[in-house]
Amino acid sequence: MPLYEFECIKCRDNVEKSLKTLEKKRDKETVKNLVQKYDNIFAIEVIDLEREKIVAKHGRKGKDSVFSDFYLKDGALVVLFNMRSYRFSELIYEEGDEKKVKCHCGEKKKVEKVISTFAFTRDLSTDMPKPDLSNLPPSVRNRTFVGDYIEEKDRPKKHRPTQKRLS
């Protein structure tokens, strides 16, 4: 029973088309039209990181949705999408089951298997790589801090403090 990850091409293309539109024009009317046009996008927020100001915003957080962020204008603008996730995992029991996989939007034909993000993680005791901030504008880079703290739930088991049991 292998676990595979899939992406819905239709949902992914909707996000990519929205980003191309937002590269050209980023006003409130454009954002509103994009949210209304694509059914897998629940909300879009465009933020200018240098001026620390919301440029445009429309929509509401959807039920069972995820947030994805994309950078425009060499990292000076961030676009936050609240959308139905177009990447999902499926257990494949038999060889023919892969053809029956469908996205949350109901799409069956335009679903492709992708390389799993978990495939590169063999040993959870290794440190996760830190993001490269060199491509961000200096004003944003100076205000960004990436710490070394790892939450308790994300720590490898061998580094967790032992919990005492109550008898």
N, C-alpha and C positions, 0 to 999 in steps of 0.2 A: 504494500500500500504506500506508494510514494506520494509525497506532497509536492505539488507543482504550483507555481504562481502564474497567473494569467493577467492580461490587460485587455480591456475593451477598446478596440480601435476607435469606435464612434465617439465614446466619451472622452478619450484622450485627444482626439482631433478637435472636439469642441473647445477644450481648454487651450490647445495650441492656436486655434483660430481667434479665440478671445485675446490671447496675448499679442498676436500680430495686429489686431485692431487697436489694442491699447498702446502699442508702440507708436502708432500714428496719431491717435487722438485719445485724450484722457479726461474727458469732462463727465459731469453727472449724467447727462442724457445718454452718452455712449455706454456707460456702465449699466444704466437701467435697461437699455435695449439688449445688452448681452445677457443679463440675468433672465430677462423674459424670453429671449430667443432659445437658449439652451436649457433643457429640462434637468440636466445633471448638475448644473451650477445653481446654488441657492443664494449666494451672496458674493459680492466682489468689493474689495476695499483697496484703493490706491493711496499710498502714503509717500510723501516726500521726506526722505530721511535727513536731508541737509537742513531743511526748514522746520522739521518736526511738525508737519501739518498734513491733515487728511485732504487729499486732492479731490477724490470722489468716492462715494460709498452708496451701495444699494443692496437691498435684500435682507434676509433673516437667516439665522443659523438653522440648518435643516436637521431633521431627525436622522440619527445614525450617519452623520456626515463627518468629513475630515477637513482639516485645514492644510492648504499647500501654499507655499510662498514662492514667488518668482521675482527676480530682480530685472529692472529695466534701466536704461541710460547709465550703463557702467556702474550699477549698484546704488545710484542716487535715489531711485524709486523702488519700492517694493509693492507687489500686487499680491494681496491675500485672497485666495479663493476658498470659499466654504462650499464643498461639493460632495456628491456621492463618490466614493472611492472607485476609480476605474481599474485599480489593481487589487486582485483578490487571490486567495489560495483555495485550492481544491484537492481533496483526496481522490486519487484515481485507483479504483479497485481492479478494474479489468481494462484491457487494451481499448475497447470501444467506448469506454466512459469519457475519454478525452473529447470526443465529438459532441457529447451531450452537455458540455460546460456552457453556462450562460451567465451573463453579467447581471448585476442588480437592476439594470434598466430593462432587462428582458432580451437583449441582443444575444443571439446564438452564433450567427455565422461570422461576425467580425470580432472574434476573440482569438488572441494569439498567446502562445506560451512564451514567457520571458525568463531571463536569467534571474534566479532568486537572489534577493539581497542577503539572504541567510547562507547562501552557498559559500561565501568567502569567509565565514566565521566558523572555524573548526574548534578553537579553544577559547572559551569565554574568559579565561584568565588573562588574555592579552589586552593591552590598553587599546581603546578605540582611538582612531586617528582624529586629530583636531582639525577643524575647518581652516582652509586657507583664506586669510583675510586680506592678502596682498592686492587683490583686484578691486577692493572697495575704495571709495574716495577717502582721502586722509581725514576729513572731518568726521566721517562715519567710523572709520577704523579706530580712531583715537577714543571714541566713546563705547567701543565694543569690548567686552571682557568675556573670555572663555576660561572658566575656572577648572580646577582639577577635581572638584567634589563629585563623587559618584553616589547616587541614591542607594539606600540600603537594599532595595529590591533588585537593583541592577548589578550589585557586587557579586563576584564569583563566590561560590559556597565556601571555598577554603579561606576566604578573607572575612567572612561574616563572623561576628562574635557569637559564641555559643549561647543559646537560650536555655535558661533553667526551667525545668518542668516542675509544676506544682503537683505534689502527690496528695 
